[in-house]
Amino acid sequence: MDGLKLYLEQSGYSTIQNMFYNGWTHDHYVSAVFVFCPDGTIPIAAYNVPGCCHDSTIAEWGQIYEKLGNVYEMVCGKCTVDSAFSKKTNPFLIKSSQTDPDTNDANDYVVNTEATSMRQSAEWGMRAIQSSFPRLKDRFLYEEYGERRIIFKFMLLLYNVRARRVGINQIRNTYMAYLNRDANEEFVMPLLNNE
């Protein structure tokens, strides 16, 4: 899971302009948070959110935490995230970190290393979105009646169709090859044939 900020034109009204202003980067944005699957698709997203919102707040408002919680309850699936998301109340999140964990537990060290490595897939997904739709780098026009929301929705639908049908996706090429293997053919059958 990762957040994306897209440039937005300033509004003429100061109260509206303030909603989309991000003080950290000193610019105006519309924000989104995307969750990526191993096949490269985006099953859960919250988009068209004012740029003043933090990624964790977007995930909360967009009910992403709730949806990931349901996935965790059904299949024990977890999601790797960066430091922008709240792990404290969400046991299904695995935070990546640039530093080693404070404990001496070998399991914590391996989980931290693997989470940092797996977090790279969210960056690949963001790159796939931005390279598929290069006009996203342009500044969106400010509008009042929802055109931007429709553009976001169609962008996500087209991205998912491309990820499923074309298959040129770094996440899919990295993770799905392992998920599609038959473990019996690769590990059990060679052992049986050697006996």
N, C-alpha and C positions, 0 to 999 in steps of 0.2 A: 504494500500500500504506500502511496506517495501523493503529495500535493503538487498542484500545478497553478502557477499564477500567469495570467495572460493580460497584456497591456490593454488599458481602457482609456478612452477619451475622457477628459474632464467634463463634468456637468457645469452648467451655468449657475446652479444653485449651491450655495456653500454647504448646506446640510446634507444634500445628496453627494456632493463631491467628497465630503468628509468620510462617508460610509465606504467609499472605494479607495481611499487613500491609505497607503501602507507607510507608516512613519519610519520603519526600518530601512526601506529602500528608497524612500522619498519619491514615490510614483503612485499612479492609480492603476488598480488591477481588478479583475474579476477572477475568482479562485475556484478550484475544483480539487477533489480528492478521488483517486481511482484505486481500485483493488484489482490486481492482476492474477489470473489463474496460470497454472503450468502450461496450458495450451496457448497462452498469449492473449486471451480474450479478457474483457473487462466485465465481470458479472455484477459488480456493485460500484456505484458512483454517486457522488454528490457534486453538483456543478451549478454554475451561475450564482455564486455566493459573493457578496461584497469583499473586496480585497483587504479590508481591515480585520477580517476574521482569521484566527489561527487555524492550522490544519486540524488540530484536535477538536476545536469547536465545530468545524465543518463536519468532521466525522460524527460528532455527537448530534448536531442538528439534522444531518442527512440520514440518521439512523444506521450508519455504517457499523458502529460498535454493536448495535442490537442484532443486525444481520449476521455479522461475524460470530457473535455469541451463539446464535442459532446453529450455525455451521459447526461450531465447536461442540455443542451439546449433541448433535446428531452423529458426527464422524470424528470428533476430536481433532479437527483441522485447526492449525494455528497460522498466524500471519506475521511475517517479519515487517518491522517498521523502523523508522529512524527516530531520533530524539524528539520529534515534533508531536508524537502521539502519547496518550496516557495509558501506561501499562498498569498503574496502581490498582485500578478497579476492573481491569480487563485481563484475566489470566490467559486468554487465547492469543495475546500479542507477545512476540519475541522481539525485543529491541536489539538492534545492532549497535555496536560500540567500537570506537577507535582505540579504546584502551582495554586491557585485560581485566576480567572481573576481580573484585577484591578478595574473593574466597580462594582457597587452595584446592577446591574440588575440581578434579579433572573433567567431570561432566560439564560444569559451568564454563570451563575454558573452551571445550569443544563446541558447545552450543553457541557461545559468543562468536567464535571463529566462523562457524557455519552460517550463523545469522547475518554476519557482516558480508559474507560471500553471497548469500542468497538475496540480500537487499539490493545487490547489483541488478537483479532482474527487474525491479521497479524502475530503475534508471533506464534499462533497455526498453521497457514499455513506454516510458515517457518520450524517449528518443523515437520510437516507432510511431507514436501519435504525431509528434512534431514534424517528422520527415514525411509522413503520409499526407499531412495537411500543412504545407509550409506557410499558408496565409495566416495561421495562428500566431505567427511572430509579429504580424502587423497589429496596429492598435485598433481594437474594436470601437465602433461608434457607440456613443451613449444613446440609448433609446429607452422609452418608457413602457412599451407594450409587449415585450417578450420575444422579439425577433432573435435575440442572442441566445435565449434558452432553446429555441427551436434549432438554431445552428449547432449548439452543443449536443443536443439529442441526436440529430442526424449524423454528426461527426462520430459519436460513439457507436451508433448502429453500423455505419460504414466501416469503421475500424474493426468491429467484431466480424463483419462479413469478410473483410480482407484477411483477418487472422485465421478464420476457419477455412475459407475457400482457396486463397492463394498460398498460405502456409509459409510465406517468407517472413519469419518472425524469430528473432534471436531467443526469446524466452521459450518458444515452442521447440526450436531446434536443440536447445540445451536440455530441457527437462522432459519433454514428451518421449524422447528416444529411450530414456530409462524406464518411464512408466509403461511403455508399450511392449517391453520385453517380456518373454515368458521365462520365468526363473527356472521352471522345470527343464526346459530345453537347454538352457545355458549352464546350469550347475548340476542338476540331478542326473540327467541322461548321460553326460560324459563320464560320470562316476560309475554308473551302471554298466556302460559299455567297456570300461577298463577292467571290470571284474571277471 
